Amino acid sequence: MGYFSDSAAFMLLGTSVVTLLALMSRFIGTKHLAGEPVYIPPSIPYFGHAIGLLYNKIPYYGMMRYKLSDSQLYCDA
């Protein structure tokens, strides 16, 4: 009985933390300014680009450039 209540409390705490982080990211997230490069949203929040770079290495940049072909990913200043 004690193990189940500890496990349920831990799961409730974990779910609450993940939900709170998601809400904070949504409402307090970064704002895009006009002078900044294009924002590329990750497929997996917080870890998507890191996983993409680890899995695909250098071609990942080309994949992101292809994904955003209608906008300017790299700019010459």
Z-matrix of the N, CA and C atoms (Angstrom, degrees):
N
C 1 1.445
C 2 1.527 1 110.70
N 3 1.317 2 117.70 1 -41.86
C 4 1.461 3 121.51 2 -179.26
C 5 1.523 4 111.77 3 -67.02
N 6 1.322 5 116.80 4 -36.70
C 7 1.467 6 119.87 5 179.74
C 8 1.517 7 111.36 6 -64.42
N 9 1.338 8 116.98 7 -41.18
C 10 1.463 9 120.71 8 -179.23
C 11 1.517 10 110.89 9 -64.92
N 12 1.315 11 118.15 10 -43.11
C 13 1.461 12 120.34 11 -178.59
C 14 1.527 13 110.60 12 -67.87
N 15 1.327 14 118.35 13 -36.85
C 16 1.466 15 120.93 14 176.78
C 17 1.520 16 110.28 15 -66.40
N 18 1.321 17 116.93 16 -42.30
C 19 1.453 18 121.64 17 179.85
C 20 1.532 19 110.92 18 -65.52
N 21 1.322 20 116.79 19 -42.55
C 22 1.462 21 120.42 20 179.24
C 23 1.521 22 110.85 21 -66.08
N 24 1.314 23 117.75 22 -39.73
C 25 1.464 24 121.36 23 178.54
C 26 1.526 25 110.50 24 -65.11
N 27 1.324 26 116.53 25 -41.13
C 28 1.460 27 120.39 26 178.45
C 29 1.526 28 110.99 27 -64.52
N 30 1.336 29 117.02 28 -40.80
C 31 1.456 30 120.88 29 179.31
C 32 1.531 31 110.60 30 -67.10
N 33 1.314 32 117.54 31 -39.96
C 34 1.456 33 121.65 32 177.53
C 35 1.524 34 110.68 33 -64.39
N 36 1.311 35 116.91 34 -42.57
C 37 1.463 36 120.97 35 178.03
C 38 1.525 37 110.80 36 -63.67
N 39 1.325 38 117.95 37 -44.92
C 40 1.457 39 121.54 38 179.22
C 41 1.511 40 112.55 39 -62.64
N 42 1.324 41 116.26 40 -43.92
C 43 1.464 42 120.89 41 178.25
C 44 1.521 43 110.81 42 -63.41
N 45 1.315 44 116.70 43 -39.98
C 46 1.467 45 120.79 44 178.81
C 47 1.525 46 111.66 45 -64.07
N 48 1.315 47 116.81 46 -42.08
C 49 1.464 48 120.77 47 180.00
C 50 1.521 49 110.63 48 -65.22
N 51 1.323 50 117.86 49 -44.78
C 52 1.466 51 121.42 50 179.79
C 53 1.525 52 110.51 51 -63.49
N 54 1.325 53 117.26 52 -41.93
C 55 1.462 54 121.12 53 178.37
C 56 1.519 55 110.90 54 -64.21
N 57 1.316 56 117.17 55 -43.87
C 58 1.462 57 121.42 56 178.56
C 59 1.524 58 111.25 57 -61.68
N 60 1.327 59 117.77 58 -42.90
C 61 1.473 60 120.89 59 177.98
C 62 1.522 61 111.44 60 -63.59
N 63 1.324 62 116.85 61 -40.82
C 64 1.464 63 120.30 62 179.52
C 65 1.528 64 110.83 63 -64.49
N 66 1.325 65 117.17 64 -42.78
C 67 1.465 66 120.39 65 178.40
C 68 1.526 67 112.07 66 -66.38
N 69 1.313 68 116.73 67 -40.54
C 70 1.464 69 120.22 68 178.02
C 71 1.520 70 110.44 69 -63.47
N 72 1.306 71 116.47 70 -42.13
C 73 1.456 72 120.52 71 179.51
C 74 1.521 73 110.88 72 -63.13
N 75 1.312 74 116.48 73 -37.33
C 76 1.465 75 121.35 74 -177.43
C 77 1.521 76 112.33 75 -71.36
N 78 1.324 77 116.88 76 -44.10
C 79 1.451 78 120.42 77 -173.22
C 80 1.526 79 114.04 78 -95.33
N 81 1.318 80 117.69 79 -28.19
C 82 1.456 81 120.55 80 -177.96
C 83 1.525 82 110.44 81 -108.57
N 84 1.299 83 117.63 82 2.54
C 85 1.463 84 122.94 83 -174.82
C 86 1.522 85 113.98 84 -52.72
N 87 1.285 86 115.00 85 173.95
C 88 1.459 87 121.31 86 -177.50
C 89 1.514 88 111.28 87 -68.79
N 90 1.296 89 115.52 88 147.84
C 91 1.461 90 122.12 89 177.62
C 92 1.529 91 108.65 90 -103.46
N 93 1.317 92 116.59 91 141.97
C 94 1.460 93 121.11 92 -179.62
C 95 1.522 94 109.17 93 -91.31
N 96 1.318 95 116.82 94 122.53
C 97 1.455 96 122.31 95 177.38
C 98 1.520 97 109.52 96 -95.27
N 99 1.320 98 116.92 97 156.41
C 100 1.465 99 122.00 98 -174.61
C 101 1.524 100 112.96 99 -61.39
N 102 1.316 101 118.87 100 -34.88
C 103 1.459 102 121.46 101 -176.52
C 104 1.516 103 114.49 102 -83.29
N 105 1.307 104 117.81 103 -3.52
C 106 1.457 105 121.08 104 -177.05
C 107 1.526 106 111.40 105 -89.40
N 108 1.332 107 116.84 106 158.56
C 109 1.464 108 119.97 107 176.04
C 110 1.524 109 111.17 108 -64.24
N 111 1.304 110 116.20 109 168.55
C 112 1.463 111 122.83 110 -179.10
C 113 1.525 112 109.27 111 -63.84
N 114 1.324 113 116.38 112 138.54
C 115 1.463 114 121.89 113 176.01
C 116 1.519 115 109.12 114 -84.11
N 117 1.311 116 116.33 115 128.99
C 118 1.462 117 121.74 116 178.12
C 119 1.524 118 107.17 117 -110.32
N 120 1.319 119 117.97 118 108.24
C 121 1.468 120 119.24 119 -178.53
C 122 1.525 121 111.10 120 -69.69
N 123 1.333 122 117.60 121 134.12
C 124 1.463 123 119.93 122 179.24
C 125 1.526 124 111.05 123 -75.26
N 126 1.321 125 115.97 124 151.21
C 127 1.466 126 119.86 125 178.73
C 128 1.526 127 110.97 126 -71.50
N 129 1.327 128 116.99 127 -33.20
C 130 1.458 129 122.62 128 175.71
C 131 1.527 130 106.56 129 -116.36
N 132 1.324 131 118.36 130 117.51
C 133 1.464 132 119.39 131 -176.82
C 134 1.531 133 113.02 132 -54.52
N 135 1.321 134 115.62 133 137.69
C 136 1.461 135 125.56 134 177.22
C 137 1.527 136 114.37 135 73.70
N 138 1.319 137 120.01 136 -31.33
C 139 1.463 138 121.17 137 -173.59
C 140 1.522 139 114.09 138 -122.59
N 141 1.317 140 118.99 139 -5.60
C 142 1.457 141 122.25 140 -172.36
C 143 1.518 142 114.39 141 -58.95
N 144 1.326 143 117.53 142 -47.28
C 145 1.463 144 119.84 143 -178.54
C 146 1.529 145 111.32 144 -70.58
N 147 1.320 146 117.66 145 -36.41
C 148 1.471 147 120.12 146 178.19
C 149 1.526 148 110.55 147 -63.49
N 150 1.323 149 116.47 148 -42.81
C 151 1.466 150 120.12 149 178.38
C 152 1.521 151 110.20 150 -65.80
N 153 1.335 152 117.05 151 -42.12
C 154 1.461 153 120.60 152 178.45
C 155 1.516 154 112.65 153 -61.01
N 156 1.342 155 116.28 154 -42.29
C 157 1.462 156 119.68 155 178.57
C 158 1.527 157 112.12 156 -68.25
N 159 1.317 158 117.47 157 -39.05
C 160 1.463 159 119.98 158 178.80
C 161 1.527 160 111.51 159 -66.75
N 162 1.320 161 116.63 160 -37.68
C 163 1.464 162 120.67 161 -176.59
C 164 1.528 163 112.07 162 -79.98
N 165 1.342 164 117.99 163 -44.01
C 166 1.470 165 121.42 164 -173.12
C 167 1.516 166 114.97 165 -102.50
N 168 1.297 167 117.36 166 -13.04
C 169 1.470 168 123.71 167 -178.05
C 170 1.532 169 111.02 168 58.45
N 171 1.323 170 119.02 169 -135.40
C 172 1.465 171 123.31 170 -174.82
C 173 1.530 172 113.46 171 -62.20
N 174 1.337 173 121.04 172 -38.39
C 175 1.480 174 119.28 173 178.82
C 176 1.528 175 114.26 174 -59.10
N 177 1.322 176 117.96 175 -14.39
C 178 1.459 177 120.58 176 179.07
C 179 1.524 178 111.53 177 -59.99
N 180 1.326 179 116.90 178 -37.23
C 181 1.462 180 120.26 179 178.69
C 182 1.529 181 110.84 180 -63.12
N 183 1.322 182 116.90 181 -41.08
C 184 1.464 183 120.72 182 177.02
C 185 1.519 184 112.17 183 -64.96
N 186 1.335 185 116.01 184 -37.53
C 187 1.458 186 120.07 185 177.80
C 188 1.532 187 110.49 186 -63.89
N 189 1.317 188 116.68 187 -41.34
C 190 1.462 189 120.07 188 178.58
C 191 1.531 190 110.86 189 -68.52
N 192 1.328 191 116.23 190 -35.98
C 193 1.466 192 119.47 191 177.99
C 194 1.527 193 110.38 192 -65.60
N 195 1.324 194 116.91 193 -40.12
C 196 1.462 195 121.02 194 177.62
C 197 1.528 196 110.72 195 -66.40
N 198 1.321 197 116.12 196 -38.30
C 199 1.459 198 121.18 197 179.88
C 200 1.527 199 111.07 198 -63.15
N 201 1.334 200 117.07 199 -33.80
C 202 1.462 201 121.96 200 -178.97
C 203 1.522 202 110.60 201 -109.28
N 204 1.322 203 117.78 202 43.11
C 205 1.460 204 121.44 203 -173.99
C 206 1.522 205 113.07 204 -63.18
N 207 1.336 206 118.03 205 -23.98
C 208 1.458 207 119.44 206 -179.23
C 209 1.526 208 112.68 207 -81.87
N 210 1.290 209 118.10 208 -11.57
C 211 1.468 210 120.87 209 179.70
C 212 1.517 211 110.14 210 -120.31
N 213 1.290 212 116.05 211 172.02
C 214 1.456 213 121.96 212 -175.35
C 215 1.537 214 109.28 213 -95.52
N 216 1.326 215 116.23 214 108.01
C 217 1.457 216 120.27 215 179.81
C 218 1.519 217 110.81 216 -80.60
N 219 1.293 218 116.63 217 -43.85
C 220 1.469 219 121.78 218 178.32
C 221 1.524 220 107.49 219 -113.57
N 222 1.300 221 116.88 220 136.27
C 223 1.461 222 118.58 221 178.55
C 224 1.517 223 109.16 222 -126.09
N 225 1.315 224 115.97 223 146.19
C 226 1.452 225 122.08 224 176.10
C 227 1.514 226 107.76 225 -94.50
N 228 1.316 227 115.29 226 116.78
C 229 1.470 228 118.58 227 -177.60
C 230 1.502 229 111.56 228 -94.77
